[in-house]
Amino acid sequence: MKNVIIMAAGRGARMMPLTNEIPKAMAPYAGTTLIANGIDKIREHIENIYVTVGYKGSLLAKHVIEKGVSGVFNTEGQDNGWWVFNTLLKHLDEPLLVLTCDNVIDLDINLIYSEYKHFNSPACMVVPVKPISGLSGDFIFHENNIINLLSRDKESDIYCSGIQILNPYKINQLINNCSNFYDIWNQLIKIEQLYCGNTYPKRWFAVDTISQLHDINKQL
């Protein structure tokens, strides 16, 4: 797998007042920033690193360009899945690892990619996590790894982490243009092209609040 995109366009309202000054992706972590730490980790495994920016986009773009990313996509004012249909990545007929800037993770990328290929490289495969108290998510229901329902009300023992492997070109060929990942996933469910992997991240921590940012820094 040669490509990864880190979604980092969000406002980070729950991390105010810090995010009044900087984008959430630039919150301090491990002597650097959340997104710089993620870029350093992923660079060991994947050649092309792309980033979406929005809120305080010029500041974040400068930060990640200095880290040597391959490209930056301005998605200000757009929903989280807009880039799949409206950037040059829509022509990418290859697997693309999708991460979010606010997840601190340790991931066995080779194993997850092997699973994706084992499922015959579907349009999208999400990486599940165990539900964590206080963190919202879409609960996953599947049969033989083919997802048949995502729900925020009905509970299961796994939910979406935000981590996924998808093929942008394949998605563009299979479903209608939409801008939200929940809509993308539900369209893919109808044609049995949304899969759930079996491998969990070795470590997964979502940073949504100042308190969670303090907690993750204390663990260093």
C-alpha positions as CSV (number, residue, x, y, z in Angstrom):
1,M,0.0,0.0,0.0
2,K,1.5,3.3,-1.1
3,N,-1.1,5.9,-0.2
4,V,-2.6,7.4,3.0
5,I,-4.8,10.4,3.7
6,I,-5.1,12.0,7.2
7,M,-8.3,13.9,7.6
8,A,-7.6,17.1,9.6
9,A,-10.2,19.7,8.5
10,G,-12.4,19.7,11.6
11,R,-13.1,22.7,13.9
12,G,-12.2,20.9,17.1
13,A,-14.9,22.8,19.1
14,R,-14.6,20.5,22.1
15,M,-11.0,21.5,22.5
16,M,-11.6,25.2,22.8
17,P,-10.0,27.5,23.9
18,L,-6.9,25.8,22.5
19,T,-8.4,25.6,19.0
20,N,-9.2,29.3,19.0
21,E,-5.5,29.7,18.2
22,I,-4.5,26.5,16.3
23,P,-6.3,23.7,14.5
24,K,-7.0,20.6,16.4
25,A,-4.4,18.6,14.4
26,M,-1.6,20.9,15.8
27,A,-2.5,20.2,19.5
28,P,0.8,19.5,21.4
29,Y,1.7,15.8,21.7
30,A,4.9,14.0,22.4
31,G,7.1,17.0,22.0
32,T,5.5,17.8,18.6
33,T,1.9,17.8,17.4
34,L,-0.8,15.2,17.0
35,I,-0.6,15.2,13.2
36,A,3.2,15.5,13.0
37,N,3.4,12.4,15.3
38,G,1.1,10.5,13.0
39,I,3.0,11.5,9.9
40,D,6.3,10.4,11.4
41,K,4.8,7.0,12.3
42,I,3.1,6.4,9.0
43,R,6.1,7.5,6.9
44,E,8.0,4.3,7.9
45,H,5.4,2.3,6.0
46,I,3.7,4.4,3.3
47,E,5.2,6.5,0.6
48,N,2.5,9.1,-0.3
49,I,0.9,11.0,2.6
50,Y,-2.0,13.4,1.9
51,V,-3.8,15.7,4.3
52,T,-7.2,17.4,4.3
53,V,-7.3,20.9,5.8
54,G,-10.2,23.2,6.6
55,Y,-10.3,25.3,9.8
56,K,-7.2,27.4,10.0
57,G,-6.2,25.6,6.8
58,S,-3.2,27.8,5.8
59,L,-1.6,27.4,9.2
60,L,-2.0,23.6,9.1
61,A,-1.0,23.3,5.5
62,K,2.3,25.1,6.2
63,H,2.9,22.8,9.2
64,V,2.3,19.5,7.2
65,I,4.2,20.7,4.1
66,E,7.2,21.3,6.3
67,K,6.8,17.7,7.3
68,G,7.1,16.7,3.7
69,V,3.7,15.4,2.9
70,S,2.8,14.6,-0.7
71,G,-0.2,16.8,-1.0
72,V,-2.8,19.0,0.8
73,F,-6.5,19.2,-0.1
74,N,-8.5,22.2,1.1
75,T,-11.9,20.9,2.2
76,E,-13.0,24.0,4.2
77,G,-16.8,24.1,4.6
78,Q,-17.2,20.6,3.2
79,D,-18.3,17.4,4.9
80,N,-15.8,14.6,5.9
81,G,-16.2,12.5,2.7
82,W,-16.3,15.3,0.2
83,W,-12.7,14.7,-0.9
84,V,-13.5,11.2,-2.2
85,F,-15.5,12.6,-5.1
86,N,-14.1,16.1,-5.5
87,T,-10.3,16.0,-5.5
88,L,-7.7,14.4,-7.8
89,L,-7.8,11.3,-5.5
90,K,-11.1,10.3,-7.1
91,H,-9.0,8.9,-10.0
92,L,-6.8,6.8,-7.6
93,D,-7.5,3.2,-8.5
94,E,-5.5,1.8,-5.6
95,P,-6.0,1.1,-1.9
96,L,-5.9,4.3,0.2
97,L,-5.5,4.1,4.0
98,V,-7.7,6.7,5.7
99,L,-6.7,8.1,9.2
100,T,-7.9,11.0,11.3
101,C,-5.7,13.5,12.9
102,D,-7.1,13.1,16.4
103,N,-6.4,9.3,16.7
104,V,-3.2,8.3,18.4
105,I,-2.8,4.7,17.1
106,D,-0.4,1.8,16.7
107,L,-1.4,-0.1,13.6
108,D,-0.2,-3.3,12.0
109,I,-0.6,-1.9,8.5
110,N,0.7,-5.0,6.7
111,L,-1.7,-7.2,8.4
112,I,-4.7,-4.9,7.8
113,Y,-3.7,-4.6,4.1
114,S,-3.5,-8.4,3.9
115,E,-7.0,-8.6,5.2
116,Y,-8.2,-6.1,2.7
117,K,-6.7,-8.2,-0.2
118,H,-8.2,-11.4,1.4
119,F,-11.6,-9.8,0.9
120,N,-10.9,-9.3,-2.8
121,S,-10.1,-5.5,-2.3
122,P,-13.6,-4.2,-1.7
123,A,-14.6,-0.6,-2.2
124,C,-14.0,0.0,1.5
125,M,-13.0,-1.9,4.6
126,V,-13.3,-0.3,8.0
127,V,-11.0,-1.2,10.9
128,P,-13.0,-1.9,14.0
129,V,-12.3,-1.0,17.7
130,K,-13.9,-2.0,20.9
131,P,-16.4,0.6,22.2
132,I,-14.9,3.0,24.8
133,S,-17.0,4.8,27.4
134,G,-17.4,8.5,26.6
135,L,-16.5,8.1,22.9
136,S,-19.3,8.0,20.4
137,G,-19.2,5.9,17.2
138,D,-21.1,3.9,14.7
139,F,-21.7,0.3,16.0
140,I,-21.0,-2.3,13.4
141,F,-23.1,-5.4,12.5
142,H,-21.8,-7.8,9.9
143,E,-22.1,-11.3,8.5
144,N,-18.9,-13.0,7.3
145,N,-17.2,-9.5,7.5
146,I,-19.8,-7.9,5.1
147,I,-21.4,-5.1,7.0
148,N,-25.2,-5.0,6.9
149,L,-25.9,-2.3,9.4
150,L,-24.2,0.7,11.1
151,S,-26.1,2.2,14.1
152,R,-25.6,4.8,16.7
153,D,-28.5,3.5,18.8
154,K,-28.4,-0.3,18.5
155,E,-25.2,-1.5,20.3
156,S,-22.8,-4.2,19.3
157,D,-19.3,-5.2,20.6
158,I,-17.4,-3.2,17.8
159,Y,-17.7,0.1,16.2
160,C,-16.0,2.2,13.5
161,S,-12.7,3.8,14.5
162,G,-12.4,6.2,11.6
163,I,-9.6,4.0,10.2
164,Q,-10.4,2.4,6.8
165,I,-8.9,1.3,3.5
166,L,-10.8,2.3,0.5
167,N,-10.4,2.6,-3.3
168,P,-11.6,6.1,-4.3
169,Y,-11.9,5.3,-8.0
170,K,-14.0,2.2,-7.3
171,I,-16.3,4.1,-5.0
172,N,-16.8,6.8,-7.7
173,Q,-17.8,4.1,-10.1
174,L,-20.2,2.2,-7.7
175,I,-22.2,4.9,-5.8
176,N,-23.7,8.3,-6.2
177,N,-21.7,11.4,-5.3
178,C,-22.2,12.4,-1.6
179,S,-20.1,14.3,1.0
180,N,-20.5,12.4,4.3
181,F,-18.9,9.1,5.1
182,Y,-22.0,7.8,6.8
183,D,-23.8,8.2,3.4
184,I,-20.9,6.6,1.6
185,W,-21.0,3.6,3.9
186,N,-24.7,3.2,3.7
187,Q,-24.6,3.2,-0.1
188,L,-21.8,0.6,0.0
189,I,-23.8,-1.6,2.4
190,K,-26.6,-1.8,-0.1
191,I,-24.2,-3.3,-2.7
192,E,-22.2,-5.4,-0.2
193,Q,-19.1,-3.4,-0.7
194,L,-18.5,-2.3,2.9
195,Y,-16.4,-4.8,4.9
196,C,-15.2,-5.0,8.4
197,G,-11.7,-6.3,9.2
198,N,-10.8,-8.6,12.0
199,T,-7.7,-6.8,13.2
200,Y,-7.9,-4.2,15.8
201,P,-5.3,-1.4,16.3
202,K,-2.7,-2.3,18.9
203,R,-3.4,1.0,20.4
204,W,-6.2,3.5,19.7
205,F,-7.0,6.7,21.6
206,A,-9.3,9.4,20.2
207,V,-8.4,12.9,21.4
208,D,-11.7,14.9,21.4
209,T,-11.3,17.1,24.5
210,I,-8.6,19.0,26.4
211,S,-8.9,16.5,29.2
212,Q,-8.2,13.6,26.8
213,L,-5.2,15.5,25.4
214,H,-3.8,15.9,28.9
215,D,-4.4,12.2,29.6
216,I,-2.6,11.0,26.4
217,N,0.4,13.3,27.2
218,K,0.6,11.9,30.7
219,Q,1.0,8.4,29.3
220,L,4.2,9.3,27.5
